[in-house]
């Protein structure tokens, strides 16, 4: 069974609780044909932490709305175990979710789901480095989000 470890660092988003996070995770695991034993961590945090992570690991000095790190990308190799099911960690900026939701005219819950699915698809190995990859990723993301909205 797939597992999602949730850390909200004392933050909360309207309509987003652990049950919703796990629901989005499970729908994505199924629809993206991810390993049923997959595990990920998700952390909701502030802009300062997001910018620090982005600068340290991506060499980009701005606040992103979501960051995905494949297992091992943030740790020293000597501390890594042989955990084949742990895909990695996703960090989401609370204030960026709220600002993006307002700008896009969607609920905070819907915007969180979009960013979480996007991060999960990156951990699945999908990307948007070129138009073909971006189209493939976006199409799957749209299908997953439609399924999530339909099931609610």
C-alpha positions in Angstrom: 0.0 0.0 0.0 1.3 3.5 -0.9 2.2 5.8 2.0 2.4 9.6 2.2 4.1 11.1 5.2 2.6 14.6 5.9 4.3 17.5 7.7 2.6 20.8 7.8 5.2 22.6 10.0 2.4 24.3 12.0 0.7 25.6 8.8 -2.7 24.9 7.4 -4.6 25.5 4.2 -8.4 25.8 4.0 -9.9 22.5 3.1 -6.6 20.6 3.1 -6.2 18.0 5.8 -4.3 14.7 6.0 -7.2 12.8 4.6 -7.3 15.0 1.5 -3.6 14.8 1.1 -3.7 11.0 1.2 -6.7 10.9 -1.2 -4.8 13.0 -3.8 -1.7 10.8 -3.3 -3.6 7.6 -3.8 -5.4 8.8 -6.9 -2.1 9.9 -8.4 -0.4 6.7 -7.5 -3.1 4.7 -9.3 -3.5 6.9 -12.4 0.2 7.5 -12.9 0.9 3.8 -12.5 3.3 4.3 -9.7 4.4 1.4 -7.5 1.7 0.5 -5.0 4.4 0.4 -2.3 5.5 4.0 -3.1 6.2 6.3 -0.2 6.7 10.1 -0.3 7.0 12.9 2.1 5.2 16.2 1.8 5.9 19.3 3.7 3.9 22.6 3.7 6.3 25.4 4.7 7.0 29.1 4.4 8.6 31.1 1.6 11.9 31.6 3.4 12.4 27.8 3.6 11.3 27.3 0.0 13.8 30.0 -1.2 16.6 28.4 0.9 15.9 25.0 -0.6 15.7 26.3 -4.1 18.9 28.2 -3.8 20.8 25.4 -2.1 19.7 22.5 -4.3 18.6 24.1 -7.6 20.9 27.1 -7.6 17.9 29.4 -8.2 17.3 32.4 -5.8 13.5 32.8 -5.8 10.5 31.3 -4.0 8.9 28.5 -6.0 5.4 27.2 -5.3 6.5 23.5 -5.2 9.8 21.6 -5.1 10.3 17.8 -5.6 13.4 16.0 -4.5 14.0 12.5 -5.6 15.1 10.3 -2.7 18.8 10.9 -1.9 19.0 14.2 -3.6 19.0 16.1 -0.3 21.1 13.7 1.8 24.6 12.5 2.0 25.0 9.2 0.3 26.5 7.7 3.5 23.1 8.2 5.4 21.0 6.7 2.6 19.5 3.3 3.1 18.5 0.8 0.5 14.8 2.0 0.5 13.5 1.2 -3.0 10.0 2.3 -2.2 10.7 5.9 -0.9 10.4 8.1 -4.0 11.3 11.4 -2.4 10.1 14.6 -0.8 7.8 17.4 -2.0 7.8 20.9 -0.4 4.9 23.3 -1.0 4.8 26.9 -0.1 1.7 27.8 1.9 1.7 31.5 0.8 2.4 30.6 -2.8 -0.6 28.2 -2.9 -2.8 30.9 -1.5 -1.5 33.6 -3.9 -1.7 31.3 -6.9 -5.3 30.2 -6.0 -6.4 33.8 -5.8 -4.7 34.7 -9.1 -6.2 31.7 -10.9 -9.6 32.1 -9.3 -9.6 28.6 -7.8 -9.9 27.3 -4.3 -6.9 26.9 -2.1 -7.7 23.2 -1.9 -7.7 22.8 -5.7 -4.5 24.7 -6.1 -2.8 22.6 -3.4 -4.0 19.4 -5.2 -2.6 20.7 -8.5 0.8 21.5 -7.0 0.9 18.2 -5.1 0.1 16.2 -8.2 2.7 18.1 -10.2 5.3 17.3 -7.6 4.3 13.6 -7.5 4.6 13.4 -11.3 8.1 14.8 -11.0 9.0 12.1 -8.5 7.5 9.6 -11.0 10.1 10.8 -13.5 8.0 13.0 -15.6 9.2 16.5 -16.5 8.7 19.6 -18.7 12.1 20.2 -20.1 10.8 20.2 -23.6 7.4 20.7 -25.2 6.7 17.0 -25.8 7.5 16.1 -22.2 5.5 19.0 -20.9 2.4 18.0 -23.0 2.6 14.5 -21.7 3.0 15.6 -18.1 0.2 18.2 -18.4 -2.2 15.8 -20.0 -1.7 13.2 -17.1 -1.9 16.0 -14.5 -5.2 17.2 -16.0 -6.7 13.7 -16.0 -5.7 13.1 -12.4 -7.1 16.4 -11.2 -10.4 15.8 -13.1 -10.6 12.4 -11.3 -10.0 14.1 -7.9 -12.7 16.7 -8.5 -15.1 14.1 -9.8 -14.6 11.9 -6.7 -15.1 14.7 -4.2 
